[in-house]
Amino acid sequence: MLAFAAGVVGHTKAMRTFMIWREENPGKPDDEGPGVPWILQMAFTLPVFLGGAIWYVNNS
């Protein structure tokens, strides 16, 4: 849950733009809309948090 929250930090304006576009174009695929930079940040943040969690569990 922390990885998801950390992955979207600082991207509220881009998320708002994307969600408005999605509401106006309900049948179109998401990849046709405006860019989604938080996806890339989440893709890097999630493995870091997951790696930390695995390390913590193995060393406890």
C-alpha distance matrix in Angstrom:
0.0 3.8 5.4 5.3 6.4 8.7 9.9 11.4 12.9 16.6 16.9 17.5 21.1 20.6 18.0 20.6 23.4 21.7 21.0 24.6 25.9 24.1 25.5 29.0 28.9 27.4 29.1 28.4 25.9 23.0 24.4 27.5 25.8 25.1 23.1 19.3 18.7 15.0 14.8 16.5 14.4 11.2 13.4 14.2 11.1 9.2 12.3 12.6 9.4 10.3 13.8 13.2 11.7 14.7 17.0 16.1 16.6 19.8 21.2 20.7
3.8 0.0 3.8 5.5 5.1 6.0 8.4 10.3 10.8 14.5 15.5 16.6 20.2 19.9 18.0 20.7 23.4 22.2 21.9 25.3 26.7 25.4 27.0 30.2 30.3 29.3 31.1 30.0 27.5 24.3 25.3 28.3 26.5 25.3 22.9 19.2 17.9 14.2 14.6 15.8 13.0 10.4 13.0 12.8 9.2 8.5 11.5 10.7 7.6 9.9 12.8 11.5 10.9 14.3 15.9 15.0 16.4 19.4 20.2 20.0
5.4 3.8 0.0 3.8 5.5 5.1 5.9 8.8 10.1 13.7 14.2 15.9 19.3 18.3 16.6 19.8 22.1 20.5 20.7 24.3 25.2 23.9 26.0 29.0 28.7 27.8 29.3 27.9 25.1 21.9 22.5 25.7 24.1 22.9 20.2 16.6 15.1 11.5 11.5 12.3 9.7 6.9 9.2 9.2 5.7 5.0 8.3 8.1 6.0 8.1 11.0 10.8 10.9 13.7 15.5 15.4 16.9 19.4 20.6 21.0
5.3 5.5 3.8 0.0 3.8 5.5 5.0 6.6 8.9 12.4 12.1 13.3 16.7 15.7 13.5 16.6 18.9 17.2 17.1 20.8 21.8 20.3 22.3 25.4 25.2 24.2 25.9 24.7 22.1 18.8 19.9 22.9 21.1 20.2 17.9 14.2 13.4 9.6 9.7 11.5 9.5 6.4 9.4 10.6 7.9 7.1 10.9 11.5 9.6 11.2 14.4 14.5 14.2 16.9 19.0 18.9 20.0 22.7 24.0 24.3
6.4 5.1 5.5 3.8 0.0 3.8 5.4 5.6 6.5 10.2 10.8 11.5 15.2 15.1 13.0 15.6 18.4 17.5 17.2 20.5 22.1 21.1 22.6 25.7 26.1 25.4 27.5 26.4 24.1 20.7 21.9 24.6 22.3 20.9 18.8 15.2 14.1 10.4 11.7 13.4 10.7 8.7 12.2 12.7 9.6 9.9 13.6 13.2 11.2 13.5 16.4 15.7 15.6 18.8 20.5 19.9 21.3 24.2 25.1 25.1
8.7 6.0 5.1 5.5 3.8 0.0 3.8 5.6 5.3 8.9 10.2 12.0 15.4 15.1 14.0 16.9 19.2 18.5 19.0 22.2 23.4 22.8 24.7 27.5 27.8 27.5 29.4 27.8 25.4 21.8 22.3 25.0 22.9 21.0 18.5 15.0 13.0 9.5 11.2 11.8 8.5 7.4 10.8 10.3 7.1 8.7 12.0 10.9 9.6 12.7 14.9 14.2 15.0 18.1 19.1 18.9 20.9 23.5 24.0 24.5
9.9 8.4 5.9 5.0 5.4 3.8 0.0 3.8 5.7 8.6 8.6 11.0 14.0 12.8 11.7 15.1 17.0 15.8 16.7 20.0 20.7 20.1 22.4 25.0 24.9 24.7 26.4 24.5 21.9 18.4 18.7 21.5 19.5 17.8 15.0 11.5 9.6 6.1 7.4 8.3 5.3 4.1 7.8 8.2 6.0 7.7 11.1 11.0 10.6 13.0 15.3 15.5 16.3 18.9 20.3 20.7 22.5 24.7 25.8 26.5
11.4 10.3 8.8 6.6 5.6 5.6 3.8 0.0 3.8 6.2 5.5 7.3 10.5 9.8 8.4 11.6 13.7 13.0 13.6 16.8 17.9 17.5 19.6 22.2 22.5 22.5 24.6 22.9 20.8 17.1 17.8 20.1 17.6 15.7 13.6 10.2 8.9 5.3 7.9 9.7 7.4 7.0 10.7 11.6 9.8 11.2 14.8 14.7 14.1 16.5 19.0 19.0 19.6 22.4 23.9 24.0 25.6 28.1 29.1 29.6
12.9 10.8 10.1 8.9 6.5 5.3 5.7 3.8 0.0 3.8 5.6 7.3 10.5 10.9 10.4 12.9 15.2 15.3 16.0 18.7 20.2 20.3 22.1 24.5 25.3 25.6 27.8 26.1 24.2 20.5 21.0 23.1 20.4 18.0 15.8 12.8 10.9 8.0 11.2 12.1 9.1 9.6 13.2 13.1 10.9 13.1 16.4 15.5 14.8 17.8 19.9 19.3 20.3 23.3 24.3 24.1 26.2 28.7 29.2 29.6
16.6 14.5 13.7 12.4 10.2 8.9 8.6 6.2 3.8 0.0 3.8 5.9 8.0 8.9 9.6 11.6 13.5 14.3 15.6 17.6 19.1 19.9 21.7 23.7 24.7 25.5 27.8 25.9 24.3 20.5 20.8 22.4 19.4 16.5 14.6 12.3 10.1 8.5 12.2 12.8 10.3 11.8 15.2 15.0 13.5 16.1 19.1 18.2 18.1 21.1 23.0 22.4 23.7 26.7 27.5 27.5 29.7 32.1 32.5 33.0
16.9 15.5 14.2 12.1 10.8 10.2 8.6 5.5 5.6 3.8 0.0 3.8 5.6 5.4 6.1 8.6 10.1 10.6 12.1 14.3 15.5 16.3 18.2 20.1 20.9 21.9 24.1 22.2 20.6 16.8 17.2 18.7 15.6 12.9 11.1 8.8 7.5 6.2 9.9 11.2 9.7 11.0 14.2 14.9 14.0 16.1 19.3 19.1 19.1 21.6 23.7 23.8 24.8 27.5 28.7 29.0 30.9 33.2 34.0 34.6
17.5 16.6 15.9 13.3 11.5 12.0 11.0 7.3 7.3 5.9 3.8 0.0 3.8 5.5 5.0 6.0 8.6 9.8 10.3 12.1 14.1 15.0 16.2 18.3 19.7 20.5 23.3 21.8 20.8 17.2 18.3 19.3 15.9 13.5 12.7 10.7 10.5 9.1 12.4 14.4 13.1 13.7 17.0 18.1 16.8 18.5 22.0 21.9 21.3 23.7 26.2 26.0 26.7 29.6 31.0 30.9 32.6 35.3 36.0 36.3
21.1 20.2 19.3 16.7 15.2 15.4 14.0 10.5 10.5 8.0 5.6 3.8 0.0 3.8 5.4 5.1 6.3 8.7 10.0 10.7 12.4 14.2 15.5 16.8 18.4 19.9 22.6 20.9 20.3 16.9 17.7 18.0 14.4 11.6 11.5 10.6 10.7 10.7 13.9 15.7 14.9 16.1 19.1 20.2 19.5 21.3 24.6 24.6 24.5 26.9 29.2 29.2 30.0 32.8 34.2 34.3 36.1 38.6 39.4 39.8
20.6 19.9 18.3 15.7 15.1 15.1 12.8 9.8 10.9 8.9 5.4 5.5 3.8 0.0 3.8 5.4 5.1 6.2 8.6 10.0 10.6 12.2 14.3 15.5 16.4 18.0 20.2 18.1 17.1 13.6 14.1 14.6 11.1 8.2 7.7 6.9 7.5 8.2 11.0 12.8 12.8 14.0 16.5 18.1 17.9 19.6 22.7 23.2 23.4 25.4 27.7 28.2 29.1 31.5 33.1 33.5 35.2 37.5 38.6 39.2
18.0 18.0 16.6 13.5 13.0 14.0 11.7 8.4 10.4 9.6 6.1 5.0 5.4 3.8 0.0 3.8 5.4 5.1 6.1 8.6 9.8 10.3 12.2 14.2 15.1 15.9 18.4 16.8 15.8 12.2 13.6 14.6 11.2 9.4 9.2 7.2 8.7 8.0 10.2 13.0 12.9 13.1 15.8 17.8 17.3 18.3 21.7 22.5 22.1 23.9 26.6 27.1 27.5 30.0 31.8 32.1 33.4 35.9 37.2 37.6
20.6 20.7 19.8 16.6 15.6 16.9 15.1 11.6 12.9 11.6 8.6 6.0 5.1 5.4 3.8 0.0 3.8 5.4 5.2 6.1 8.6 9.8 10.6 12.4 14.2 15.3 18.3 17.2 17.0 13.8 15.6 15.8 12.1 10.5 11.5 10.4 12.2 11.7 14.0 16.7 16.6 16.8 19.6 21.6 20.9 21.9 25.4 26.0 25.4 27.3 30.1 30.4 30.6 33.3 35.2 35.2 36.5 39.2 40.4 40.6
23.4 23.4 22.1 18.9 18.4 19.2 17.0 13.7 15.2 13.5 10.1 8.6 6.3 5.1 5.4 3.8 0.0 3.8 5.6 5.3 6.2 8.6 10.1 10.8 12.3 14.3 16.9 15.3 15.3 12.4 13.7 13.1 9.3 7.4 9.2 9.5 11.7 12.4 14.3 16.7 17.3 18.0 20.3 22.4 22.3 23.4 26.7 27.5 27.4 29.2 31.8 32.4 32.9 35.3 37.1 37.5 38.8 41.3 42.6 43.0
21.7 22.2 20.5 17.2 17.5 18.5 15.8 13.0 15.3 14.3 10.6 9.8 8.7 6.2 5.1 5.4 3.8 0.0 3.8 5.5 5.1 6.1 8.6 9.9 10.4 11.8 14.1 12.3 11.9 8.7 10.4 10.4 6.8 5.9 7.5 7.3 10.4 10.9 12.0 14.8 15.9 16.1 18.0 20.6 20.7 21.4 24.5 25.8 25.8 27.1 29.8 30.8 31.1 33.2 35.3 35.8 36.9 39.3 40.9 41.4
21.0 21.9 20.7 17.1 17.2 19.0 16.7 13.6 16.0 15.6 12.1 10.3 10.0 8.6 6.1 5.2 5.6 3.8 0.0 3.8 5.4 4.9 6.1 8.6 9.8 10.3 13.3 12.5 12.6 9.9 12.5 12.7 9.4 9.5 11.2 10.3 13.3 12.9 13.8 17.1 17.8 17.4 19.6 22.3 21.9 22.2 25.6 26.9 26.3 27.5 30.6 31.3 31.2 33.5 35.8 36.0 36.8 39.5 41.1 41.3
24.6 25.3 24.3 20.8 20.5 22.2 20.0 16.8 18.7 17.6 14.3 12.1 10.7 10.0 8.6 6.1 5.3 5.5 3.8 0.0 3.8 5.4 5.1 6.3 8.7 10.2 13.5 12.9 14.0 11.9 14.3 13.4 10.0 10.0 12.7 12.8 15.7 15.9 17.1 20.1 20.9 20.8 23.0 25.6 25.4 25.8 29.2 30.5 29.9 31.3 34.2 34.9 34.9 37.3 39.5 39.7 40.6 43.2 44.8 45.0
25.9 26.7 25.2 21.8 22.1 23.4 20.7 17.9 20.2 19.1 15.5 14.1 12.4 10.6 9.8 8.6 6.2 5.1 5.4 3.8 0.0 3.8 5.5 5.2 6.1 8.5 11.1 9.8 11.0 9.3 11.3 9.9 6.7 7.6 10.8 11.7 15.0 15.9 16.5 19.3 20.8 20.9 22.5 25.3 25.6 26.0 29.1 30.7 30.5 31.6 34.4 35.5 35.6 37.7 40.0 40.5 41.3 43.7 45.5 45.9
24.1 25.4 23.9 20.3 21.1 22.8 20.1 17.5 20.3 19.9 16.3 15.0 14.2 12.2 10.3 9.8 8.6 6.1 4.9 5.4 3.8 0.0 3.8 5.5 5.1 5.8 8.6 7.9 8.8 7.3 10.4 9.8 7.3 9.3 11.9 11.9 15.5 15.8 15.7 18.9 20.5 19.9 21.4 24.5 24.7 24.6 27.7 29.6 29.2 29.9 32.9 34.1 33.9 35.8 38.4 38.8 39.4 41.8 43.8 44.1
25.5 27.0 26.0 22.3 22.6 24.7 22.4 19.6 22.1 21.7 18.2 16.2 15.5 14.3 12.2 10.6 10.1 8.6 6.1 5.1 5.5 3.8 0.0 3.8 5.6 5.7 9.4 10.1 11.8 10.9 14.2 13.2 10.9 12.6 15.3 15.2 18.7 18.6 18.9 22.2 23.5 22.7 24.5 27.6 27.4 27.2 30.5 32.2 31.5 32.3 35.5 36.5 36.0 38.1 40.7 40.9 41.4 44.0 45.9 46.0
29.0 30.2 29.0 25.4 25.7 27.5 25.0 22.2 24.5 23.7 20.1 18.3 16.8 15.5 14.2 12.4 10.8 9.9 8.6 6.3 5.2 5.5 3.8 0.0 3.9 6.1 9.2 9.6 12.2 11.9 14.5 12.6 10.5 12.4 15.7 16.5 20.0 20.6 20.9 24.0 25.5 25.2 26.8 29.8 29.9 29.9 33.1 34.9 34.4 35.3 38.3 39.4 39.1 41.2 43.7 44.1 44.6 47.2 49.1 49.3
28.9 30.3 28.7 25.2 26.1 27.8 24.9 22.5 25.3 24.7 20.9 19.7 18.4 16.4 15.1 14.2 12.3 10.4 9.8 8.7 6.1 5.1 5.6 3.9 0.0 3.8 5.7 5.8 8.8 9.3 11.9 9.9 8.8 11.6 14.8 15.8 19.5 20.3 20.0 22.9 24.9 24.4 25.5 28.8 29.3 29.1 32.0 34.1 33.9 34.3 37.3 38.8 38.5 40.2 42.9 43.5 43.9 46.2 48.4 48.8
27.4 29.3 27.8 24.2 25.4 27.5 24.7 22.5 25.6 25.5 21.9 20.5 19.9 18.0 15.9 15.3 14.3 11.8 10.3 10.2 8.5 5.8 5.7 6.1 3.8 0.0 3.8 5.8 8.4 9.3 12.6 11.6 10.9 13.9 16.6 16.8 20.6 20.8 20.0 23.2 25.2 24.2 25.2 28.6 29.0 28.2 31.2 33.5 33.0 33.1 36.3 37.8 37.1 38.8 41.6 42.2 42.3 44.7 47.0 47.2
29.1 31.1 29.3 25.9 27.5 29.4 26.4 24.6 27.8 27.8 24.1 23.3 22.6 20.2 18.4 18.3 16.9 14.1 13.3 13.5 11.1 8.6 9.4 9.2 5.7 3.8 0.0 3.8 6.7 9.2 11.9 10.8 11.4 14.9 17.4 17.9 21.7 22.2 20.9 23.8 26.2 25.2 25.7 29.2 30.0 29.1 31.7 34.3 34.0 33.9 36.9 38.7 38.1 39.4 42.3 43.1 43.1 45.3 47.8 48.2
28.4 30.0 27.9 24.7 26.4 27.8 24.5 22.9 26.1 25.9 22.2 21.8 20.9 18.1 16.8 17.2 15.3 12.3 12.5 12.9 9.8 7.9 10.1 9.6 5.8 5.8 3.8 0.0 3.8 6.4 8.4 7.0 8.2 11.9 14.2 15.1 18.9 19.9 18.5 21.1 23.8 23.1 23.4 26.8 27.9 27.3 29.8 32.3 32.4 32.4 35.2 37.1 36.9 38.1 40.9 41.9 42.1 44.1 46.5 47.2
25.9 27.5 25.1 22.1 24.1 25.4 21.9 20.8 24.2 24.3 20.6 20.8 20.3 17.1 15.8 17.0 15.3 11.9 12.6 14.0 11.0 8.8 11.8 12.2 8.8 8.4 6.7 3.8 0.0 3.8 5.5 5.8 7.6 11.1 12.5 12.9 16.6 17.4 15.5 18.0 20.9 20.1 20.0 23.5 24.8 24.1 26.3 29.0 29.3 29.1 31.8 33.9 33.7 34.7 37.5 38.7 38.8 40.7 43.2 44.0
23.0 24.3 21.9 18.8 20.7 21.8 18.4 17.1 20.5 20.5 16.8 17.2 16.9 13.6 12.2 13.8 12.4 8.7 9.9 11.9 9.3 7.3 10.9 11.9 9.3 9.3 9.2 6.4 3.8 0.0 3.8 5.4 5.6 8.4 9.3 9.3 13.0 13.7 12.1 14.8 17.4 16.8 17.0 20.4 21.6 21.1 23.5 26.0 26.3 26.4 29.1 31.0 30.9 32.2 34.8 35.9 36.4 38.3 40.6 41.4
24.4 25.3 22.5 19.9 21.9 22.3 18.7 17.8 21.0 20.8 17.2 18.3 17.7 14.1 13.6 15.6 13.7 10.4 12.5 14.3 11.3 10.4 14.2 14.5 11.9 12.6 11.9 8.4 5.5 3.8 0.0 3.8 5.5 7.7 7.8 8.7 11.9 13.5 11.6 13.5 16.6 16.6 16.2 19.4 21.2 21.0 23.0 25.5 26.3 26.4 28.7 30.9 31.2 32.3 34.7 36.1 36.7 38.4 40.6 41.8
27.5 28.3 25.7 22.9 24.6 25.0 21.5 20.1 23.1 22.4 18.7 19.3 18.0 14.6 14.6 15.8 13.1 10.4 12.7 13.4 9.9 9.8 13.2 12.6 9.9 11.6 10.8 7.0 5.8 5.4 3.8 0.0 3.8 6.9 8.6 10.6 13.9 16.0 14.7 16.5 19.4 19.8 19.7 22.7 24.4 24.6 26.6 28.9 29.7 30.1 32.4 34.4 34.8 36.0 38.3 39.7 40.4 42.1 44.2 45.4
25.8 26.5 24.1 21.1 22.3 22.9 19.5 17.6 20.4 19.4 15.6 15.9 14.4 11.1 11.2 12.1 9.3 6.8 9.4 10.0 6.7 7.3 10.9 10.5 8.8 10.9 11.4 8.2 7.6 5.6 5.5 3.8 0.0 3.8 6.5 8.5 12.0 13.9 13.5 15.5 18.0 18.5 19.1 22.0 23.2 23.6 26.1 28.0 28.6 29.3 31.8 33.4 33.9 35.4 37.6 38.8 39.6 41.6 43.5 44.5
25.1 25.3 22.9 20.2 20.9 21.0 17.8 15.7 18.0 16.5 12.9 13.5 11.6 8.2 9.4 10.5 7.4 5.9 9.5 10.0 7.6 9.3 12.6 12.4 11.6 13.9 14.9 11.9 11.1 8.4 7.7 6.9 3.8 0.0 3.8 6.5 9.5 11.9 12.3 14.0 16.0 17.1 18.1 20.5 21.6 22.7 25.2 26.7 27.4 28.6 30.8 32.2 33.0 34.7 36.7 37.7 38.9 40.9 42.5 43.6
23.1 22.9 20.2 17.9 18.8 18.5 15.0 13.6 15.8 14.6 11.1 12.7 11.5 7.7 9.2 11.5 9.2 7.5 11.2 12.7 10.8 11.9 15.3 15.7 14.8 16.6 17.4 14.2 12.5 9.3 7.8 8.6 6.5 3.8 0.0 3.8 6.1 9.0 9.3 10.4 12.6 14.1 14.8 17.0 18.4 19.6 21.9 23.3 24.3 25.6 27.6 29.0 30.0 31.7 33.5 34.7 36.1 37.8 39.4 40.6
19.3 19.2 16.6 14.2 15.2 15.0 11.5 10.2 12.8 12.3 8.8 10.7 10.6 6.9 7.2 10.4 9.5 7.3 10.3 12.8 11.7 11.9 15.2 16.5 15.8 16.8 17.9 15.1 12.9 9.3 8.7 10.6 8.5 6.5 3.8 0.0 3.8 5.6 5.9 7.8 9.7 10.6 11.8 14.1 15.1 16.2 18.8 20.1 20.9 22.1 24.3 25.7 26.5 28.3 30.1 31.2 32.5 34.4 36.0 37.1
18.7 17.9 15.1 13.4 14.1 13.0 9.6 8.9 10.9 10.1 7.5 10.5 10.7 7.5 8.7 12.2 11.7 10.4 13.3 15.7 15.0 15.5 18.7 20.0 19.5 20.6 21.7 18.9 16.6 13.0 11.9 13.9 12.0 9.5 6.1 3.8 0.0 3.8 5.4 5.6 6.8 8.9 10.2 11.6 12.7 14.6 16.9 17.8 18.9 20.5 22.3 23.5 24.8 26.7 28.1 29.2 30.9 32.7 34.0 35.2
15.0 14.2 11.5 9.6 10.4 9.5 6.1 5.3 8.0 8.5 6.2 9.1 10.7 8.2 8.0 11.7 12.4 10.9 12.9 15.9 15.9 15.8 18.6 20.6 20.3 20.8 22.2 19.9 17.4 13.7 13.5 16.0 13.9 11.9 9.0 5.6 3.8 0.0 3.8 5.4 5.0 6.0 8.5 10.0 10.1 11.7 14.6 15.3 15.9 17.7 19.8 20.7 21.7 23.8 25.4 26.2 27.8 29.8 31.1 32.1
14.8 14.6 11.5 9.7 11.7 11.2 7.4 7.9 11.2 12.2 9.9 12.4 13.9 11.0 10.2 14.0 14.3 12.0 13.8 17.1 16.5 15.7 18.9 20.9 20.0 20.0 20.9 18.5 15.5 12.1 11.6 14.7 13.5 12.3 9.3 5.9 5.4 3.8 0.0 3.8 5.5 5.1 6.1 8.8 9.8 10.4 12.9 14.6 15.3 16.3 18.5 20.0 20.8 22.4 24.4 25.6 26.8 28.6 30.3 31.4
16.5 15.8 12.3 11.5 13.4 11.8 8.3 9.7 12.1 12.8 11.2 14.4 15.7 12.8 13.0 16.7 16.7 14.8 17.1 20.1 19.3 18.9 22.2 24.0 22.9 23.2 23.8 21.1 18.0 14.8 13.5 16.5 15.5 14.0 10.4 7.8 5.6 5.4 3.8 0.0 3.8 5.4 5.0 6.6 8.7 10.2 11.8 13.2 14.8 16.0 17.4 19.1 20.6 21.9 23.4 25.0 26.5 27.9 29.4 31.0
14.4 13.0 9.7 9.5 10.7 8.5 5.3 7.4 9.1 10.3 9.7 13.1 14.9 12.8 12.9 16.6 17.3 15.9 17.8 20.9 20.8 20.5 23.5 25.5 24.9 25.2 26.2 23.8 20.9 17.4 16.6 19.4 18.0 16.0 12.6 9.7 6.8 5.0 5.5 3.8 0.0 3.8 5.4 5.4 6.1 8.6 10.7 11.0 12.4 14.3 15.8 16.8 18.4 20.3 21.4 22.7 24.5 26.2 27.3 28.7
11.2 10.4 6.9 6.4 8.7 7.4 4.1 7.0 9.6 11.8 11.0 13.7 16.1 14.0 13.1 16.8 18.0 16.1 17.4 20.8 20.9 19.9 22.7 25.2 24.4 24.2 25.2 23.1 20.1 16.8 16.6 19.8 18.5 17.1 14.1 10.6 8.9 6.0 5.1 5.4 3.8 0.0 3.8 5.3 4.9 5.8 8.7 9.8 10.3 11.7 13.9 15.1 16.0 17.9 19.6 20.6 22.1 24.0 25.4 26.6
13.4 13.0 9.2 9.4 12.2 10.8 7.8 10.7 13.2 15.2 14.2 17.0 19.1 16.5 15.8 19.6 20.3 18.0 19.6 23.0 22.5 21.4 24.5 26.8 25.5 25.2 25.7 23.4 20.0 17.0 16.2 19.7 19.1 18.1 14.8 11.8 10.2 8.5 6.1 5.0 5.4 3.8 0.0 3.8 5.7 5.8 7.2 9.3 10.7 11.2 12.9 15.0 16.1 17.2 18.9 20.6 21.8 23.2 25.0 26.5
14.2 12.8 9.2 10.6 12.7 10.3 8.2 11.6 13.1 15.0 14.9 18.1 20.2 18.1 17.8 21.6 22.4 20.6 22.3 25.6 25.3 24.5 27.6 29.8 28.8 28.6 29.2 26.8 23.5 20.4 19.4 22.7 22.0 20.5 17.0 14.1 11.6 10.0 8.8 6.6 5.4 5.3 3.8 0.0 3.8 5.7 6.0 6.8 9.2 10.4 11.2 12.9 14.8 16.0 17.0 18.9 20.6 21.7 23.1 24.9
11.1 9.2 5.7 7.9 9.6 7.1 6.0 9.8 10.9 13.5 14.0 16.8 19.5 17.9 17.3 20.9 22.3 20.7 21.9 25.4 25.6 24.7 27.4 29.9 29.3 29.0 30.0 27.9 24.8 21.6 21.2 24.4 23.2 21.6 18.4 15.1 12.7 10.1 9.8 8.7 6.1 4.9 5.7 3.8 0.0 3.8 5.7 5.2 6.3 8.6 10.0 10.8 12.4 14.4 15.4 16.6 18.5 20.2 21.2 22.6
9.2 8.5 5.0 7.1 9.9 8.7 7.7 11.2 13.1 16.1 16.1 18.5 21.3 19.6 18.3 21.9 23.4 21.4 22.2 25.8 26.0 24.6 27.2 29.9 29.1 28.2 29.1 27.3 24.1 21.1 21.0 24.6 23.6 22.7 19.6 16.2 14.6 11.7 10.4 10.2 8.6 5.8 5.8 5.7 3.8 0.0 3.8 5.5 5.3 6.0 8.4 9.9 10.5 12.2 14.1 15.2 16.5 18.3 19.9 21.1
12.3 11.5 8.3 10.9 13.6 12.0 11.1 14.8 16.4 19.1 19.3 22.0 24.6 22.7 21.7 25.4 26.7 24.5 25.6 29.2 29.1 27.7 30.5 33.1 32.0 31.2 31.7 29.8 26.3 23.5 23.0 26.6 26.1 25.2 21.9 18.8 16.9 14.6 12.9 11.8 10.7 8.7 7.2 6.0 5.7 3.8 0.0 3.8 5.5 4.9 5.8 8.4 9.6 10.2 11.8 13.9 15.1 16.1 17.9 19.7
12.6 10.7 8.1 11.5 13.2 10.9 11.0 14.7 15.5 18.2 19.1 21.9 24.6 23.2 22.5 26.0 27.5 25.8 26.9 30.5 30.7 29.6 32.2 34.9 34.1 33.5 34.3 32.3 29.0 26.0 25.5 28.9 28.0 26.7 23.3 20.1 17.8 15.3 14.6 13.2 11.0 9.8 9.3 6.8 5.2 5.5 3.8 0.0 3.8 5.5 5.1 6.2 8.6 10.0 10.5 12.2 14.3 15.4 16.4 18.2
9.4 7.6 6.0 9.6 11.2 9.6 10.6 14.1 14.8 18.1 19.1 21.3 24.5 23.4 22.1 25.4 27.4 25.8 26.3 29.9 30.5 29.2 31.5 34.4 33.9 33.0 34.0 32.4 29.3 26.3 26.3 29.7 28.6 27.4 24.3 20.9 18.9 15.9 15.3 14.8 12.4 10.3 10.7 9.2 6.3 5.3 5.5 3.8 0.0 3.8 5.4 5.0 6.1 8.6 9.8 10.4 12.3 14.2 15.3 16.4
10.3 9.9 8.1 11.2 13.5 12.7 13.0 16.5 17.8 21.1 21.6 23.7 26.9 25.4 23.9 27.3 29.2 27.1 27.5 31.3 31.6 29.9 32.3 35.3 34.3 33.1 33.9 32.4 29.1 26.4 26.4 30.1 29.3 28.6 25.6 22.1 20.5 17.7 16.3 16.0 14.3 11.7 11.2 10.4 8.6 6.0 4.9 5.5 3.8 0.0 3.8 5.4 5.0 6.2 8.5 9.8 10.6 12.3 14.2 15.4
13.8 12.8 11.0 14.4 16.4 14.9 15.3 19.0 19.9 23.0 23.7 26.2 29.2 27.7 26.6 30.1 31.8 29.8 30.6 34.2 34.4 32.9 35.5 38.3 37.3 36.3 36.9 35.2 31.8 29.1 28.7 32.4 31.8 30.8 27.6 24.3 22.3 19.8 18.5 17.4 15.8 13.9 12.9 11.2 10.0 8.4 5.8 5.1 5.4 3.8 0.0 3.8 5.4 5.2 6.1 8.5 10.0 10.6 12.2 14.2
13.2 11.5 10.8 14.5 15.7 14.2 15.5 19.0 19.3 22.4 23.8 26.0 29.2 28.2 27.1 30.4 32.4 30.8 31.3 34.9 35.5 34.1 36.5 39.4 38.8 37.8 38.7 37.1 33.9 31.0 30.9 34.4 33.4 32.2 29.0 25.7 23.5 20.7 20.0 19.1 16.8 15.1 15.0 12.9 10.8 9.9 8.4 6.2 5.0 5.4 3.8 0.0 3.8 5.5 5.1 6.0 8.6 9.9 10.5 12.1
11.7 10.9 10.9 14.2 15.6 15.0 16.3 19.6 20.3 23.7 24.8 26.7 30.0 29.1 27.5 30.6 32.9 31.1 31.2 34.9 35.6 33.9 36.0 39.1 38.5 37.1 38.1 36.9 33.7 30.9 31.2 34.8 33.9 33.0 30.0 26.5 24.8 21.7 20.8 20.6 18.4 16.0 16.1 14.8 12.4 10.5 9.6 8.6 6.1 5.0 5.4 3.8 0.0 3.8 5.4 5.1 6.2 8.6 9.9 10.6
14.7 14.3 13.7 16.9 18.8 18.1 18.9 22.4 23.3 26.7 27.5 29.6 32.8 31.5 30.0 33.3 35.3 33.2 33.5 37.3 37.7 35.8 38.1 41.2 40.2 38.8 39.4 38.1 34.7 32.2 32.3 36.0 35.4 34.7 31.7 28.3 26.7 23.8 22.4 21.9 20.3 17.9 17.2 16.0 14.4 12.2 10.2 10.0 8.6 6.2 5.2 5.5 3.8 0.0 3.8 5.4 5.2 6.2 8.6 10.1
17.0 15.9 15.5 19.0 20.5 19.1 20.3 23.9 24.3 27.5 28.7 31.0 34.2 33.1 31.8 35.2 37.1 35.3 35.8 39.5 40.0 38.4 40.7 43.7 42.9 41.6 42.3 40.9 37.5 34.8 34.7 38.3 37.6 36.7 33.5 30.1 28.1 25.4 24.4 23.4 21.4 19.6 18.9 17.0 15.4 14.1 11.8 10.5 9.8 8.5 6.1 5.1 5.4 3.8 0.0 3.8 5.5 5.2 6.1 8.6
16.1 15.0 15.4 18.9 19.9 18.9 20.7 24.0 24.1 27.5 29.0 30.9 34.3 33.5 32.1 35.2 37.5 35.8 36.0 39.7 40.5 38.8 40.9 44.1 43.5 42.2 43.1 41.9 38.7 35.9 36.1 39.7 38.8 37.7 34.7 31.2 29.2 26.2 25.6 25.0 22.7 20.6 20.6 18.9 16.6 15.2 13.9 12.2 10.4 9.8 8.5 6.0 5.1 5.4 3.8 0.0 3.8 5.5 5.3 6.1
16.6 16.4 16.9 20.0 21.3 20.9 22.5 25.6 26.2 29.7 30.9 32.6 36.1 35.2 33.4 36.5 38.8 36.9 36.8 40.6 41.3 39.4 41.4 44.6 43.9 42.3 43.1 42.1 38.8 36.4 36.7 40.4 39.6 38.9 36.1 32.5 30.9 27.8 26.8 26.5 24.5 22.1 21.8 20.6 18.5 16.5 15.1 14.3 12.3 10.6 10.0 8.6 6.2 5.2 5.5 3.8 0.0 3.8 5.5 5.4
19.8 19.4 19.4 22.7 24.2 23.5 24.7 28.1 28.7 32.1 33.2 35.3 38.6 37.5 35.9 39.2 41.3 39.3 39.5 43.2 43.7 41.8 44.0 47.2 46.2 44.7 45.3 44.1 40.7 38.3 38.4 42.1 41.6 40.9 37.8 34.4 32.7 29.8 28.6 27.9 26.2 24.0 23.2 21.7 20.2 18.3 16.1 15.4 14.2 12.3 10.6 9.9 8.6 6.2 5.2 5.5 3.8 0.0 3.8 5.7
21.2 20.2 20.6 24.0 25.1 24.0 25.8 29.1 29.2 32.5 34.0 36.0 39.4 38.6 37.2 40.4 42.6 40.9 41.1 44.8 45.5 43.8 45.9 49.1 48.4 47.0 47.8 46.5 43.2 40.6 40.6 44.2 43.5 42.5 39.4 36.0 34.0 31.1 30.3 29.4 27.3 25.4 25.0 23.1 21.2 19.9 17.9 16.4 15.3 14.2 12.2 10.5 9.9 8.6 6.1 5.3 5.5 3.8 0.0 3.8
20.7 20.0 21.0 24.3 25.1 24.5 26.5 29.6 29.6 33.0 34.6 36.3 39.8 39.2 37.6 40.6 43.0 41.4 41.3 45.0 45.9 44.1 46.0 49.3 48.8 47.2 48.2 47.2 44.0 41.4 41.8 45.4 44.5 43.6 40.6 37.1 35.2 32.1 31.4 31.0 28.7 26.6 26.5 24.9 22.6 21.1 19.7 18.2 16.4 15.4 14.2 12.1 10.6 10.1 8.6 6.1 5.4 5.7 3.8 0.0
